[in-house]
Amino acid sequence: MIWLQKIKRAYIKNGLQHYKIPATLWRAIETEMPLLARYNRQQKTALRMLASRILKKKRITAVRNFPLTEHMRAIIATQVAIMIFGLVDAENDLSFDWIDNWHEIIVYPNAYRTHRNPVIPIQGGLLGVEIHTDLIEEGETFYQGPVIINWDDDAPHPLRTKANQVLLHELAHKMDMLNGDINGFPPLHLNMNAKDWYEAFETAYRHLDQQLAKGHKPVINPYAATNPAEFFAVCTEYFFEAPEHLHKVFPAVYRQMSLFFNQDFLKI
């Protein structure tokens, strides 16, 4: 209904008056973020609005006394906005369903050690052995919890064929979790076919696995071969940073990602 859209637009516009990213800061962000270069002026205006709303709705906090500035927070919020740009109407949509299963982004200054002590089950799961792990992580996410990233890897950088977008990677996991299992099969739109998604990703995943088994140079980050969930998350990084490369090596995957994120950077 037109009248309802007008009410929503007025509500959002009124709220943005109090927390809209300042014009000077936004111009600096446009200059610093190569990911924004693919969008036209009108789309960038919508992204600024969307990023402003994300800043209002989500917490972005630092650890270890890391001096996380408002400038950095705005960059992080803009990365989120880019990811959901095709999924949310910035002017009329009051909901953030696609990012509703997290409320905070925690930022480390650089890669960090986890210092966990998981319990490995034995004897059919009746008993367990605690082991010490000291893994170095670039980012993490959990079913119930925040998204964790590090600024060294998340800061804007020139676009590369080997994509590296830690926040988009972790947000892809969060989207994957929206329909239950984290398995590289997020909730699809009505105009998408589950069989097409499965075949595209399964074929590409097996191809990457075979490349590694034969000792060949992998066409994308080999971490994608860890499991289907990581494959989807890594492909998300490539879709936004290196779409030309993703389309070249896995065209069917690129097509499914384009339908899912409702964005097409190649206009193919």
Salt bridges, closest charged atoms under 4 A:
GLU32 OE2 - HIS71 NE2 2.78
GLU70 OE2 - ARG73 NH1 3.06
GLU91 OE1 - ARG9 NE 3.20
GLU104 OE1 - ARG59 NH2 3.66
ASP134 OD2 - ARG113 NH1 3.37
ASP134 OD1 - HIS115 ND1 2.91
GLU140 OE2 - ARG116 NH2 1.95
GLU199 OE2 - LYS195 NZ 2.55
GLU202 OE2 - ARG206 NE 2.52
GLU230 OE1 - HIS169 NE2 2.86
GLU230 OE1 - HIS173 NE2 3.13
GLU237 OE2 - HIS169 ND1 2.69
GLU241 OE2 - HIS157 NE2 3.01
